[in-house]
Amino acid sequence: MREYLDKRFGWLFDPAEPALVTNSLQFMKQILVSGKYLAITSQLDALTELENGTLRFVPLTDQGLRPQSISVAVDARRPLSRAARLVGEALADTLAARLEKT
């Protein structure tokens, strides 16, 4: 995603003051609430904050962008247990419903 944005909207990444780089989602969300920063991340990363109204999600729209997706890798040689399959289905349904509301 970053490479695509760099090529298409390089000005977006011109040095900004103050710049902040972190690998902590919790810290990023705390600093975003201050209103002094913005972040490019997925809707799922901040779902709770979007639902309770402390953050706002503005989707990027461009013909060249692919929709967001989430995947789970499993061993193809072993079938999923019934419990794992049910949990996966429940998570997929719950996440889809929650993401539609935001």
Contact map, one row per residue, 1 for C-alpha under 8 A:
111110000000000000000000000000000000000000000000000000000000000000000000000000000000000000000000000000
111111000000000000000000000000000000000000000000000000000000000000000000000000000000000000000000000000
111111100000000000000000000000000000000000000000000000000000000000000000000000000000000000000000000000
111111110000000000000000000000000000000000000000000000000000000000000000000000000000000000000000000000
111111111101000000000000000000000000000000000000000000000000000000000000000000000000000000000000000000
011111111111100000000000000000000000000000000000000000000000000000000000000000000000000000000000000000
001111111100000000000000000000000000000000000000000000000000000000000000000000000000000000000000000000
000111111100000000000000000000000000000000000000000000000000000000000000000000000000000000000000000000
000011111111100000000000000000000000000000000000000000000000000000000000000000000000000000000000000000
000011111111110000000000000000000000000000000000000000000000000000000000000000000000000000000000000000
000001001111110000000000000000000000000000000000000000000000000000000000000000000000000000000000000000
000011001111110000000000000000000000000000000000000000000000000000000000000000000000000000000000000000
000001001111111100000000000000000000000000000000000000000000000000000000000000000000000000000000000000
000000000111111100000000000000000000000000000000000000000000000000000000000000000000000000000000000000
000000000000111110100000000000000000000000000000000000000000000000000000000000000000000000000000000000
000000000000111111100000000000000000000000000000000000000000000000000000000000000000000000000000000000
000000000000001111100000000000000000000000000000000000000000000000000000000000000000000000000000000000
000000000000000111110000000000000000000000000000000000000000000000000000000000000000000000000000000000
000000000000001111111000000000000000000000000000000000000000000000000000000000000000000000000000000000
000000000000000001111100000000000000000000000000000000000000000000000000000000000000000000000000000000
000000000000000000111110000000000000000000000000000000000000000000000000000000000000000000000000000000
000000000000000000011111101100000000000000000000000000000000000000000000000000000000000000000000000000
000000000000000000001111100000000000000000000000000000000000000000000000000000000000000000000000000000
000000000000000000000111111100000000000000000000000000000000000000000000000000000000000000000000000000
000000000000000000000111111110000000000000001000000000000000000000000000000000000000000000000000000000
000000000000000000000001111111000000000000000000000000000000000000000000000000000000000000000000000000
000000000000000000000101111111100000000000000000000000000000000000000000000000000000000000000000000000
000000000000000000000101111111110000001000000000000000000000000000000000000000000000000000000000000000
000000000000000000000000111111111000000000000100000000000000000000000000000000000000000000000000000000
000000000000000000000000011111111100000000000000000000000000000000000000000000000000000000000000000000
000000000000000000000000001111111111100000000000000000000000000000000000000000000000000000000000000000
000000000000000000000000000111111111111000000000000000100000000000000000000000000000000000000000000000
000000000000000000000000000011111111000000000000000001100000000000000000000000000000000000000000000000
000000000000000000000000000001111111100000000000000000000000000000000000000000000000000000000000000000
000000000000000000000000000000111111110000000000000000000000000000000000000000000000000000000000000000
000000000000000000000000000000111111110000000000000000000000000000000000000000000000000000000000000000
000000000000000000000000000000110111111000000000000000000000000000000000000000000000000000000000000000
000000000000000000000000000000010011111100000000000000000000000000000000000000000000000000000000000000
000000000000000000000000000100010000111110000000000000000000000000000000000000000000000000000000000000
000000000000000000000000000000000000011111000000000000000000000000000000000000000000000000000000000000
000000000000000000000000000000000000001111101000000000000000000000000000000000000000000000000000000000
000000000000000000000000000000000000000111111100000000000000000000010000000000000000000000000000000000
000000000000000000000000000000000000000011111110000000001000000000000000000000000000000000000000001000
000000000000000000000000000000000000000001111110000000000000000000000000000000000000000000000000001000
000000000000000000000000100000000000000011111110000000000000000000000000000000000000000000000000000000
000000000000000000000000000010000000000001111111110000100000000000000000000000000000000000000000000000
000000000000000000000000000000000000000000111111111000000000000000000000000000000000000000000000011001
000000000000000000000000000000000000000000000111111100000000000000000000000000000000000000000000000000
000000000000000000000000000000000000000000000111111111100000000000000000000000000000000000000000000000
000000000000000000000000000000000000000000000111111111111000000000000000000000000000000000000000000001
000000000000000000000000000000000000000000000011111111000000000000000000000000000000000000000000000011
000000000000000000000000000000000000000000000001111111100000000000000000000000000000000000000000000000
000000000000000000000000000000000000000000000000111111110000000000000000000000000000000000000000000000
000000000000000000000000000000001000000000000000111111110000000000000000000000000000000000000000000000
000000000000000000000000000000011000000000000100110111111000000000000000000000000000000000000000000000
000000000000000000000000000000000000000000000000010011111100000000000000000000000000000000000000000000
000000000000000000000000000000000000000000100000010000111110000000000000000000000000000000000000000001
000000000000000000000000000000000000000000000000000000011111000000000000000000000000000000000000000000
000000000000000000000000000000000000000000000000000000001111100000000000000000000000000000000000000000
000000000000000000000000000000000000000000000000000000000111110000000000000000000000000000000000000000
000000000000000000000000000000000000000000000000000000000011111010000000000000000000000000000000000000
000000000000000000000000000000000000000000000000000000000001111110000000000000000000000000000000000000
000000000000000000000000000000000000000000000000000000000000111110000000000000000000000000000000000000
000000000000000000000000000000000000000000000000000000000000011111000000000000000000000000000000000000
000000000000000000000000000000000000000000000000000000000000111111100000000000000000000000000000000000
000000000000000000000000000000000000000000000000000000000000000111110000000000000000000000000000000000
000000000000000000000000000000000000000000000000000000000000000011111000000000000000000000000000000000
000000000000000000000000000000000000000001000000000000000000000001111100000000000000000000000000000000
000000000000000000000000000000000000000000000000000000000000000000111110000000000000000000000000000000
000000000000000000000000000000000000000000000000000000000000000000011111000000000000000000000000000000
000000000000000000000000000000000000000000000000000000000000000000001111100000000000000000000000000000
000000000000000000000000000000000000000000000000000000000000000000000111110000000000000000000000000000
000000000000000000000000000000000000000000000000000000000000000000000011111000000000000000000000000000
000000000000000000000000000000000000000000000000000000000000000000000001111100000000000000000000000000
000000000000000000000000000000000000000000000000000000000000000000000000111111100000000000000000000000
000000000000000000000000000000000000000000000000000000000000000000000000011111100000000000000000000000
000000000000000000000000000000000000000000000000000000000000000000000000001111100000000000000000000000
000000000000000000000000000000000000000000000000000000000000000000000000001111110000000000000000000000
000000000000000000000000000000000000000000000000000000000000000000000000001111111000000000000000000000
000000000000000000000000000000000000000000000000000000000000000000000000000001111101100000000000000000
000000000000000000000000000000000000000000000000000000000000000000000000000000111111100000000000000000
000000000000000000000000000000000000000000000000000000000000000000000000000000011111110000000000000000
000000000000000000000000000000000000000000000000000000000000000000000000000000001111111000000000000000
000000000000000000000000000000000000000000000000000000000000000000000000000000011111111100000000000000
000000000000000000000000000000000000000000000000000000000000000000000000000000011111111110000000000000
000000000000000000000000000000000000000000000000000000000000000000000000000000000111111111000000000000
000000000000000000000000000000000000000000000000000000000000000000000000000000000011111111100000000000
000000000000000000000000000000000000000000000000000000000000000000000000000000000001111111110000000000
000000000000000000000000000000000000000000000000000000000000000000000000000000000000111111111000000000
000000000000000000000000000000000000000000000000000000000000000000000000000000000000011111111100000000
000000000000000000000000000000000000000000000000000000000000000000000000000000000000001111111110000000
000000000000000000000000000000000000000000000000000000000000000000000000000000000000000111111111000000
000000000000000000000000000000000000000000000000000000000000000000000000000000000000000011111111100000
000000000000000000000000000000000000000000000000000000000000000000000000000000000000000001111111110000
000000000000000000000000000000000000000000000000000000000000000000000000000000000000000000111111111000
000000000000000000000000000000000000000000000000000000000000000000000000000000000000000000011111111100
000000000000000000000000000000000000000000000000000000000000000000000000000000000000000000001111111110
000000000000000000000000000000000000000000000010000000000000000000000000000000000000000000000111111111
000000000000000000000000000000000000000000110010000000000000000000000000000000000000000000000011111111
000000000000000000000000000000000000000000000000000000000000000000000000000000000000000000000001111111
000000000000000000000000000000000000000000000000001000000000000000000000000000000000000000000000111111
000000000000000000000000000000000000000000000010011000001000000000000000000000000000000000000000011111
